[in-house]
Amino acid sequence: MPVDMSLFLQNIDMTFSNQQEQQTRFLLDYAINLARSGSCSPSLFPLDVSLGLHRGRIREENEDSVLAIGGTRPETQEVFGLFVVCDGMGGHAHGQEAAYLAIQTMLASVFPLLMDGTASSPWESVLAESIQVANRAIHLRNQSREQQAAVSGHHRDRSPSFWRDRLYRQCRR
């Protein structure tokens, strides 16, 4: 299935100009893999799409992340567009990383279904499930950070059994 590479490159340009190095590297790797697989074309998306981010009035850095991909579905030759916006939750710990992880997780869960045409549910359900998967990935990443902080001594006043019991209670919910 051809993916509009010019639209994909706009994503890369936008993340690069916003100094979002981690997201830029991820999107570059993804684009390179698409190009190697022969799944891309120059420009065939029938919509004009522009991407942009703004840090707002308070933050020094932008913690948001966006993704726009277009192409045609293989089984129907129907044109598709996948547009995702993730608010980085400025001021919250690791908000920018959470926005990146959400974009990466949604791309990994939705895009293959667009590529091979194997979505068995309506697209609304597929997108809702991908949002839930992204939320779980962020939650697990945050739990892992808490565990690492406990091990590295950031929470020396808490015993290992405190963290073990806390994790056990969270897993049982």
LINRA-V583437 format. One record per residue. N is the residue number from 1. PHI is phi in radians with two decimals (999 if undefined). Layout:
n: [N,N]
phi: [PHI,PHI]
//
This chain:
n: [1,2,3,4,5,6,7,8,9,10,11,12,13,14,15,16,17,18,19,20,21,22,23,24,25,26,27,28,29,30,31,32,33,34,35,36,37,38,39,40,41,42,43,44,45,46,47,48,49,50,51,52,53,54,55,56,57,58,59,60,61,62,63,64,65,66,67,68,69,70,71,72,73,74,75,76,77,78,79,80,81,82,83,84,85,86,87,88,89,90,91,92,93,94,95,96,97,98,99,100,101,102,103,104,105,106,107,108,109,110,111,112,113,114,115,116,117,118,119,120,121,122,123,124,125,126,127,128,129,130,131,132,133,134,135,136,137,138,139,140,141,142,143,144,145,146,147,148,149,150,151,152,153,154,155,156,157,158,159,160,161,162,163,164,165,166,167,168,169,170,171,172,173]
phi: [999,-1.28,-1.90,-1.22,-1.20,-1.13,-1.20,-1.08,-1.17,-1.08,-1.04,-1.12,-1.06,-1.15,-1.17,-1.13,-1.19,-1.63,0.98,-1.77,-1.08,-1.09,-1.20,-1.06,-1.06,-1.05,-1.17,-1.09,-1.04,-1.12,-1.12,-1.08,-1.13,-1.10,-1.11,-1.14,-1.42,1.34,-1.69,-2.27,-2.41,-1.04,-2.72,-2.33,-1.36,-1.37,-1.89,-1.51,-2.16,-2.15,-2.13,-2.92,-2.33,-2.42,-1.27,1.55,-1.56,-1.79,-1.35,-1.50,-2.16,-1.49,-1.87,-1.48,-2.55,-2.30,-2.55,-2.38,-2.33,-2.38,3.07,-2.16,-1.35,-1.15,-1.35,-2.12,1.03,-1.32,-1.31,-2.24,-2.41,-2.06,-2.18,-2.27,-2.18,-2.14,-1.34,-1.33,0.98,-0.85,1.66,-1.52,-1.06,1.04,-1.10,-1.15,-1.14,-1.13,-1.13,-1.06,-1.08,-1.10,-1.08,-1.09,-1.18,-1.16,-1.09,-1.18,-1.61,-1.67,-1.05,-1.04,-1.17,-1.20,-1.19,-1.83,1.20,-1.76,-1.13,-1.65,-1.89,-1.04,-1.05,-1.06,-1.22,-1.08,-1.18,-1.07,-1.14,-1.16,-1.16,-1.13,-1.11,-1.11,-1.07,-1.11,-1.09,-1.15,-1.06,-1.12,-1.08,-1.17,-1.09,-1.08,-1.07,-1.09,-1.13,-1.11,-1.14,-1.15,-1.21,-1.38,1.67,-1.13,-2.15,-1.11,-1.33,-1.86,-1.39,-1.00,-1.18,-1.04,-1.21,-1.07,-1.14,-1.12,-1.12,-1.09,-1.12,-1.15,-1.22,-1.39,-1.20]
//
